[in-house]
Amino acid sequence: MHNRITFSTAEIAIVNKVVSMSEELVSNHYKMSASEWLRPKYDVKTLVDLAPEEIVDGPFAQIVR
């Protein structure tokens, strides 16, 4: 079994900020309205959010549709 390290509270705050910034950049680039972002079409999951069968080696985080 792998000894996996999870993100700290401070790192999760950074992830959340980066996700927000990314959404804004994509929205601006593709000229999307705010209402198009009301229902996120994906989840950003880190290790603590995954069920054991969802964990794979390699990625830092998984984007799940």
LINMO-V908119 format. One record per backbone hydrogen bond with DSSP energy under -0.5 kcal/mol. CO is the residue of the C=O (numbers start at 1). NH is the residue of the N-H. E is the energy in kcal/mol with one decimal. If there is no record, write none. Layout:
# LINMO-V908119
<<CO;NH;E> <CO;NH;E>>
This chain:
# LINMO-V908119
<<2;4;-1.1> <8;12;-2.4> <9;13;-1.9> <10;14;-1.6> <11;15;-2.5> <12;16;-2.7> <13;17;-2.0> <14;18;-2.7> <15;19;-2.5> <16;20;-2.0> <17;21;-2.5> <18;22;-2.7> <19;23;-2.5> <20;24;-2.0> <21;25;-2.4> <22;26;-2.7> <23;27;-2.6> <24;28;-2.6> <25;29;-2.6> <26;30;-2.7> <27;32;-2.4> <28;31;-0.6> <33;36;-0.9> <34;37;-1.4> <35;38;-1.0> <38;40;-0.7> <43;45;-0.7> <43;64;-2.6> <45;62;-2.4> <46;49;-2.0> <46;50;-0.7> <47;50;-1.2> <51;54;-2.1> <51;55;-0.7> <52;55;-0.9> <62;45;-2.8> <62;64;-0.6> <64;43;-2.0>>
